[in-house]
Amino acid sequence: MKFSYNSLIEYVEFNSFVSGINSPTPTTKWDVCGTDLGIPCYSQKEKMLYLFFGDTFSTPLPSDINWRGTVLGKVKELDFSQGIKFDNFVSDENGKAKNLILHHKCKNEEEYEVTKIVQGAVEINGVLYAFYESIRKWGEPGYWDVNYSGAIKSYDGGNSWQRCYPLTWVGKIDHFEKAIKELISEDIDMNPTDEIVDINAHHCEAFSQIYPFDGNDGYIYLFGRRGGRQYGVSLARVKRENFEMFEEYEYSVVINQKRIWTKDIQLMNQYENDSYIVKPPVSNSTVAFNKFLNKYLILYYKPMVGVVIIMSDKIDGPYSEEILLIKQDDEHLPATKYGLYGGFTHDLMVKDNGQIIYFIVSQWNKEYYLSELFEMKFKRRRLK
């Protein structure tokens, strides 16, 4: 059933389930059933779209059965009109989708590390980089604490990974200093190493969750958020050739109502609330450039509202008012009408030069834990 809540949108429509037994390619083949997220990244090297799923289970609902923090599916077919058709998942020797980076699975009350979840990825010169959040503790729905945001890299299309230690942004420290130092120094298998990251120099809660975007202008941009869904979006950038050099990152900061780029991370910390390029509250989000509109788009879940889209002529804004795509408790959702979040798309998840966009949302409630594909179409007149 097609529907629309805005005069600029011709329609929005549920397309198909992305994972589980009812997806076009039943992902249970790889022991993937209950998933959330579905964050896209294109590999020019492999000519495939990668989809990173968060906490993943063998069962339809979260359980302790083969719980993996992040798994990676690969898709060669970029026509999504009949759904997403997986070619494979990065798998172990038994053919089951592999956990990309191990997590401690601590109980919430231990306040150490519950899980690690990839929030975005980018390929640079054939090397795949994925940013993940180390979650210390789940709070009430929509609230969670992050130890740090880290990065892993792969030279072989995501089949094997290693830590990229310089790319570390530390969350709230307080009395968790010892735990954070231990966690940051671990490799992807949770083994301690001699790597040392200065947690004070890398402290920047605004980048606890990171979505990277290649601006095709010589820079890689990082769209950052704190843990939880109550904050806005911050922006950083770095020249492609300096991507692994933490000290070379510039932050977009507003001081005395003037926006500047600065390498001084302390200014980002000091002026974070004034410097958001997307005002709070913002949850999971992705960024794309749309050729039909000739604009940058950000899709995200706005708590208590639903999945929205905003747009701008420039990557650093200003961005438009939100356009509502799916309501918080939308009657058009295929599953139980609550627990909505997400909004994941990509430059290549389009049709008709971008007039039609495909995007993924998630639902998590007592009956469903799944990712879903939606289709939306802009009206033919171009937006100004």
C-alpha positions in Angstrom: 0.0 0.0 0.0 1.4 3.4 -1.0 1.1 6.4 1.2 2.6 9.9 1.6 2.7 12.5 4.4 4.3 15.3 2.4 3.4 17.1 -0.8 7.0 16.6 -2.1 6.8 12.8 -1.8 4.7 10.9 -4.4 4.6 7.8 -2.3 6.3 5.6 0.3 5.7 1.9 0.2 6.9 -1.3 2.0 8.9 -3.4 -0.3 10.1 -6.5 1.5 11.8 -7.9 4.6 15.6 -7.7 4.4 16.5 -10.6 6.7 15.0 -13.8 8.1 12.9 -16.5 6.4 10.6 -14.1 4.5 13.4 -12.1 2.8 13.9 -12.5 -1.0 17.1 -14.5 -0.1 16.3 -16.2 3.1 19.2 -15.3 5.3 18.7 -18.2 7.6 21.0 -20.0 5.2 23.8 -18.1 6.9 22.3 -18.5 10.4 20.9 -14.9 10.2 17.4 -14.4 11.4 16.7 -11.6 13.8 18.7 -8.5 12.9 18.6 -4.7 13.2 20.1 -1.9 11.2 21.4 -2.8 7.7 23.9 0.0 7.1 25.1 0.2 3.5 28.6 0.7 2.1 29.6 0.2 -1.6 32.9 -1.5 -2.5 34.3 -0.3 -5.7 36.9 -3.0 -5.4 34.5 -5.9 -5.2 31.6 -4.1 -7.1 29.2 -5.0 -4.3 27.0 -3.3 -1.8 27.8 -4.3 1.8 25.2 -4.3 4.5 26.2 -4.2 8.1 23.7 -5.6 10.6 23.8 -4.9 14.3 23.1 -7.4 17.0 22.2 -10.6 15.1 20.7 -13.8 16.2 19.8 -17.3 14.9 16.3 -16.7 16.3 13.6 -14.2 15.2 13.8 -12.5 18.6 17.0 -11.6 20.5 18.4 -14.6 22.5 21.7 -16.0 23.5 21.7 -18.4 20.5 24.7 -17.4 18.3 24.5 -13.7 19.3 26.8 -11.7 17.1 27.4 -7.9 17.5 27.8 -7.2 13.7 27.5 -9.3 10.6 28.2 -8.4 7.0 26.1 -9.3 4.0 27.1 -8.7 0.4 24.8 -7.8 -2.5 25.8 -7.6 -6.2 22.4 -6.9 -7.7 21.6 -3.2 -7.3 18.1 -3.3 -8.6 16.1 -3.4 -5.3 12.6 -3.2 -6.8 12.1 -6.9 -5.9 13.9 -6.6 -2.6 17.5 -7.2 -1.5 19.1 -10.4 -2.8 22.2 -11.4 -0.9 25.0 -13.2 -2.7 26.7 -14.2 0.6 27.6 -13.2 4.1 31.1 -13.1 5.5 31.0 -16.5 7.2 33.0 -18.9 9.4 34.2 -22.4 8.5 30.6 -23.7 9.1 29.0 -21.3 6.7 27.4 -19.1 9.5 27.7 -15.3 9.3 30.7 -14.4 11.3 30.9 -11.9 14.1 33.2 -9.2 12.7 34.5 -8.0 16.1 34.0 -9.8 19.4 32.3 -8.2 22.3 32.2 -9.0 26.0 28.5 -9.6 26.3 28.5 -8.4 29.9 25.3 -8.1 31.8 23.9 -4.6 32.0 24.6 -4.1 35.7 28.3 -4.8 35.2 28.7 -1.6 33.1 31.7 -2.9 31.1 30.8 -3.8 27.6 27.5 -5.3 26.3 28.1 -5.3 22.6 30.0 -3.7 19.6 27.9 -2.5 16.7 29.1 -1.0 13.4 27.5 2.4 12.6 29.0 3.0 9.2 31.8 2.1 6.7 33.7 3.5 3.8 36.1 2.1 1.3 39.3 4.1 0.6 41.8 2.9 -2.1 40.5 -0.6 -1.8 40.7 -0.7 2.0 37.4 -1.1 3.8 37.0 0.8 7.1 34.1 0.3 9.5 33.3 2.4 12.6 31.7 0.7 15.6 30.5 1.7 19.0 31.5 -0.1 22.1 28.3 0.0 24.2 28.9 0.0 28.0 25.3 -0.3 29.1 21.7 -0.3 27.7 19.4 2.1 29.5 15.7 2.8 29.0 14.6 2.5 25.3 16.6 5.0 23.3 19.3 5.5 26.0 22.7 3.8 26.1 26.2 4.6 27.2 29.2 4.3 24.9 32.8 3.5 26.0 34.3 4.6 22.7 33.9 4.7 18.9 36.6 2.6 17.2 37.5 1.5 13.7 38.5 -1.8 12.0 39.9 -2.2 8.6 39.9 -5.0 6.0 42.2 -5.5 3.0 40.2 -8.5 1.6 36.6 -7.4 1.2 35.6 -7.8 4.8 36.7 -11.4 5.3 39.4 -10.5 7.9 39.8 -7.4 10.0 42.2 -5.6 12.2 41.9 -2.7 14.6 42.9 0.8 13.4 43.8 2.1 16.9 44.4 5.8 16.0 40.8 6.1 14.9 39.3 6.2 18.4 36.9 8.7 19.9 36.3 8.2 23.6 32.9 8.6 25.3 32.1 9.7 28.8 35.0 8.8 31.0 34.1 9.5 34.7 35.0 6.5 36.8 35.2 4.2 33.8 38.8 5.2 32.9 40.4 1.9 33.7 37.8 -0.1 31.8 38.0 2.2 28.7 41.8 1.9 28.6 41.5 -1.9 28.7 38.8 -2.1 26.0 40.5 0.3 23.7 43.8 -1.6 23.8 42.1 -4.9 22.8 42.3 -6.4 19.3 39.2 -7.6 17.4 39.3 -10.9 19.3 39.3 -9.1 22.7 42.9 -10.0 23.3 44.9 -7.4 25.2 47.7 -5.6 23.3 50.4 -3.1 24.0 48.6 -0.4 22.0 48.0 2.8 24.0 45.5 5.4 23.2 45.5 8.7 25.2 41.9 8.7 26.3 42.0 12.4 27.3 43.4 13.5 24.0 40.8 11.3 22.2 37.8 12.3 24.4 34.9 13.6 22.3 31.5 12.3 23.1 30.0 13.9 20.0 31.6 11.1 18.0 30.6 8.1 20.0 28.8 6.9 16.9 30.2 7.6 13.5 28.9 7.4 9.9 31.6 8.1 7.3 30.9 9.6 3.9 33.2 10.1 1.0 32.6 13.7 -0.2 34.4 13.1 -3.6 36.1 16.4 -2.9 39.3 15.0 -1.4 37.8 14.7 2.0 36.1 11.9 4.1 33.4 13.3 6.3 32.4 11.9 9.7 28.8 12.4 10.9 28.9 11.9 14.6 26.4 11.3 17.4 26.6 10.6 21.1 25.2 7.4 22.4 21.4 7.3 22.6 18.8 9.2 20.6 18.7 12.5 22.4 21.5 14.4 20.7 22.2 16.1 17.4 24.7 15.4 14.6 28.2 16.8 14.6 30.5 16.9 11.6 34.3 16.3 11.1 36.4 15.8 8.0 39.9 14.7 7.0 41.8 14.5 3.7 41.7 11.1 2.2 45.4 10.6 2.4 45.4 11.4 6.1 42.4 9.2 7.0 44.2 7.1 9.7 45.8 10.2 11.3 43.6 11.2 14.2 45.4 14.6 14.7 44.6 15.6 11.1 40.8 15.6 11.6 39.0 18.9 11.5 35.8 19.6 13.3 33.0 21.8 12.2 32.4 24.2 15.2 30.2 27.2 15.7 31.8 30.0 17.8 30.1 33.3 18.2 27.6 32.3 15.5 30.3 31.6 13.0 31.0 28.1 11.7 34.7 27.2 11.3 36.8 24.1 10.7 39.3 23.4 13.5 41.7 20.6 14.5 41.2 21.5 18.1 39.0 18.7 19.4 38.6 20.6 22.7 36.6 23.3 20.8 34.3 20.6 19.5 33.8 19.4 23.1 33.2 23.0 24.3 30.8 24.1 21.6 29.2 20.8 20.7 25.6 22.0 21.4 26.0 25.1 19.2 27.7 23.2 16.4 25.2 20.5 15.5 24.5 20.4 11.8 21.3 18.5 12.6 19.5 19.5 15.7 18.4 16.9 18.3 16.9 14.5 18.7 18.5 12.2 16.1 18.8 8.5 16.1 20.5 6.1 13.6 21.2 8.0 10.3 22.9 7.7 6.9 24.0 10.2 4.3 23.7 10.1 0.5 24.1 12.4 -2.5 21.0 12.3 -4.7 21.4 13.1 -8.4 17.7 13.7 -9.1 17.6 16.5 -6.5 21.3 17.4 -6.7 21.3 17.5 -3.0 22.8 15.8 0.1 20.3 13.8 2.0 20.3 12.6 5.6 17.8 9.9 6.6 17.2 9.2 10.3 14.8 8.3 13.0 13.5 11.2 15.0 12.2 9.9 18.4 8.5 10.0 18.9 8.0 11.2 15.3 9.3 8.6 12.8 11.7 8.2 9.9 12.4 11.5 8.3 14.6 12.9 5.5 16.4 16.3 5.3 18.4 17.8 2.5 21.0 20.5 1.7 22.9 21.9 -1.3 26.1 21.5 0.8 27.4 18.6 2.8 27.8 20.8 5.9 24.4 22.4 5.6 22.3 24.2 6.4 19.8 21.3 6.1 16.1 21.7 5.4 13.2 21.0 7.7 12.3 17.3 8.2 10.1 15.6 5.6 8.2 12.7 7.3 8.4 9.4 5.6 7.1 6.9 8.1 5.2 7.7 11.3 6.4 6.4 14.7 3.4 4.0 15.0 2.5 3.8 11.3 -0.4 1.6 10.2 1.5 0.9 7.0 4.3 -1.0 8.8 4.3 -4.7 8.0 5.0 -5.7 11.6 3.5 -4.7 14.9 3.1 -0.9 14.9 5.8 0.1 17.3 9.6 -0.2 17.9 10.5 1.7 14.7 14.1 3.1 14.2 16.7 3.5 11.5 16.7 5.1 8.1 19.6 3.5 6.0 20.2 4.3 2.4 23.1 4.9 -0.1 23.8 6.9 -3.3 23.3 3.6 -5.2 20.1 2.5 -3.5 18.1 4.4 -6.1 16.1 4.1 -9.3 15.4 6.5 -12.1 18.5 8.6 -11.4 17.5 9.0 -7.8 13.8 10.0 -8.1 13.1 6.7 -6.4 15.0 5.9 -3.2 15.2 2.6 -1.3 15.9 2.6 2.4 16.0 0.2 5.4 14.3 0.6 8.7 14.2 -1.7 11.8 11.7 -2.7 14.3 12.2 -4.2 17.7 9.4 -5.1 20.0 8.1 -8.1 21.9 6.9 -9.8 18.7 9.4 -8.7 16.0 13.0 -8.0 15.6 13.8 -7.4 12.0 14.9 -5.1 9.1 12.6 -4.0 6.4 13.1 -2.4 2.9 10.9 0.6 1.9 10.7 2.5 -1.4 9.9 6.2 -1.8 9.5 8.4 -4.8 9.9 12.2 -5.1 7.5 14.1 -7.2 8.8 14.9 -10.7 9.3 18.6 -10.1 12.7 19.2 -8.7 13.0 20.7 -5.2 14.5 24.2 -4.8 
